[in-house]
Amino acid sequence: KDTEERDSKVRRSFTPDEHAIFMQRLLDNPDPEIKTIGLIMETYGAPTGEAACLLRQDVKLKTTTPHLIIRNNKYRELGKKRLERAVPIIEPLLSHLKDYIYNHFTGTNTDLLFPKFGEGRHASGDRSKKLSAFVDNQRPDDDALLSPYSLRHTFKDKYLRARVPQDIGEYMMGHKSEQSNKVHAKYGTGRGVEDLVQDMEDIIAVKEWGFFEEYDD
């Protein structure tokens, strides 16, 4: 975790083209666990460990507003004292989560949702290797690194482009600040998550974002 947090400071966002390639490779991958982990990372800007170490009971599919809860559990603690949060599940993630849980998951409600990639150093390295294989760096002259963690940087660019209020965007990312803490207090776990649906849909709809320096040939 310490290495991931330290390295994240020199990461950059995906360009829209790089993001499209990553997502196509992710969706084409036959492993339902790694595919769903990657989709959770992309949807919420969640670090790999947060997405991979969810429990089955953290995913609420039968509520009025389907949502998942990102929180501490016995398998991991949220890095940098990030916020525990409840975020709505919308398409296309909703369909993929339903397919994974109903057709591939065989554990109990208190088990890891992704048992193959959720626990242990080997699992962490394996999921990182598989997700990294989907990355296509089209900016070799850019000193900033591109990795699966860059989905977190990209999510910030997307919520800013969607004009989602910063406190809401930070809350969805789990970024702890005075503003996002107020959102956490307002919405809480399982309360008012429906109020975040439109913001989430606006972020997902963004296709262009950020400023990327051009380089002369």
Secondary structure by P-SEA (a helix, b strand, c coil): caaaaaacccbbbbcaaaaaaaaaaaaacccaaaaaaaaaaaaccccaaaaaacccccccccccccccccccccccccccccccbbbbbccaaaaaaaaaaaccccccccccccccccccaaaaaaaaaaaaaacccccccccccccccaaaaaaaaaaaaacccaaaaaaaaccccaaaaaaaaacccccccccaaaaaaaaaacccbbbbbbbcc
